[in-house]
């Protein structure tokens, strides 16, 4: 780790930093340098993992030659399509999929099935992260959140802190494809433009979207909640009096949209849209999007199904997944966002979702596919805070 | 190399002293406990007073020096029944004074300032603010330490050319009509509303803005318009850019869509979309300079049978 980089990162993050060109002095002030981060231990299921070298950040060049990225298939114990994954703090990973499948990763015993109480296909999964006023936030509480999954025929299942699942009535029979947690509420969207909203107490109500297009994804769009879907459908919502009000926007494309990325990007079938900046500040009008020319050739004929950002300094980047084992890496926090790299992984399945944090990633897809990404030899930045 | 700890200790003490809270002299606590107003400000009427006989209600929070201190003040209550711009005129005859308009916090006790204006002795301070229905506090205070005396204060509706909420200005609206995008029967029209003082204002709306659409009919038609927006909207149809409205409808409180059905002759008609409420306040909690509203809307138009 070099000192200039540590200082620059600290400045970028708005943090006071100390560093010294004298290594002994730096140790005095900052403690020992961080150790190498090791990915979660392999389950040992894949006799021939796929390995590639990749440099996640481009500005500093990072480690010469980048890091070794190892993609390793894990035995899920199921052939059902797996459609959503979430990685909790502390290395717990939860996956849901078709016919009510839910799997929790045990570092020793491997993927363990859980009884969700439903046979519906589960398409989306979110942690329900909300702390009540006055609640003590313990480290255990940080690592352990209730979860919510939704799926076909309006199904919703809630997993409590003890790992017990229970079904909930959403009030709709439409297929639900996406979830988004918003403060104490959780919002789901799905077929026919349906949107339902869940209170912290588990009470669901319908929200008018004023569209009949199938909605496949939800995300934040510069102060608004965005839902996107078939035929380029886009609906933007805000809550002027505490209740969501959703208004359709002109479709920015005719292609089906499947992802609302956290960095104001929208992706889908052969299309990658980026935010069109506006000079207006507050109050901000609804965001506009246009095709990102740099991605045109890399997404033609592809479907981008999900993205996840790794926010850790030194390894910040976005990982997107698609059909037939295709993934994309995009530069992140301290990198060149215009850098997009497409990689064809040797897993001939369609991926549906991805989780990615620090040196671990999990890609889930058809035929019970779970692929563990482990980034080798990564040492976090040495930033000293006063 | 070892060095003496003295410079280090001195530096440490310097840093510590810089970070220590230094007690201030002649100041009251940051959040004084205010009483209910004893005085009432009535629209269109002059109020007179002498703050040498103060109410001691806590004073303004914007007086010169920036802190509440002496409360040589008078506290008025002012009830607003209708959203509009209001002009406060304050003349401190014998002292340097200040007026501050305060609004109650939505959650929790206390009020916060949303507008403030000071004047020297014998001069007039004029302050125009768009206000929604509520009960506001108006505080007359000395702008400097020990300043107190006689004053006059009045408030009127402000429809001047500088008011945030003001009538439509034809010169601003004509270009909007000239480039108005079409609303077509059987189609959905998308738009983004931006409030603009003096812009196109529905007769049953409030703010004025830049959202004008044209509806071009080849024959007399019964037309139904359904509109929805991120804000409480008003929708008006005119048969000319500056003509009187054929129809105007507004969303009820807590609703975000309207529907109107009307018979229109052949020709061009204009659809004006407006808001019935102010946008979110600025970081100071006020709408001092603009109505600050933006949001998306859709208009669905269809021909309906007689």
Boltz contact constraints between the chains, C-beta under 6 A:
constraints:
  - contact:
      token1: [A, 210]
      token2: [B, 228]
      max_distance: 6.0
  - contact:
      token1: [A, 236]
      token2: [B, 296]
      max_distance: 6.0
  - contact:
      token1: [A, 238]
      token2: [B, 230]
      max_distance: 6.0
  - contact:
      token1: [A, 245]
      token2: [B, 230]
      max_distance: 6.0
  - contact:
      token1: [A, 245]
      token2: [B, 256]
      max_distance: 6.0
  - contact:
      token1: [A, 247]
      token2: [B, 230]
      max_distance: 6.0
  - contact:
      token1: [A, 247]
      token2: [B, 296]
      max_distance: 6.0
  - contact:
      token1: [A, 247]
      token2: [B, 298]
      max_distance: 6.0
  - contact:
      token1: [A, 248]
      token2: [B, 298]
      max_distance: 6.0
  - contact:
      token1: [A, 250]
      token2: [B, 190]
      max_distance: 6.0
  - contact:
      token1: [A, 283]
      token2: [B, 279]
      max_distance: 6.0
  - contact:
      token1: [A, 283]
      token2: [B, 280]
      max_distance: 6.0
  - contact:
      token1: [A, 283]
      token2: [B, 292]
      max_distance: 6.0
  - contact:
      token1: [A, 283]
      token2: [B, 294]
      max_distance: 6.0
  - contact:
      token1: [A, 285]
      token2: [B, 192]
      max_distance: 6.0
  - contact:
      token1: [A, 285]
      token2: [B, 294]
      max_distance: 6.0
  - contact:
      token1: [A, 286]
      token2: [B, 296]
      max_distance: 6.0
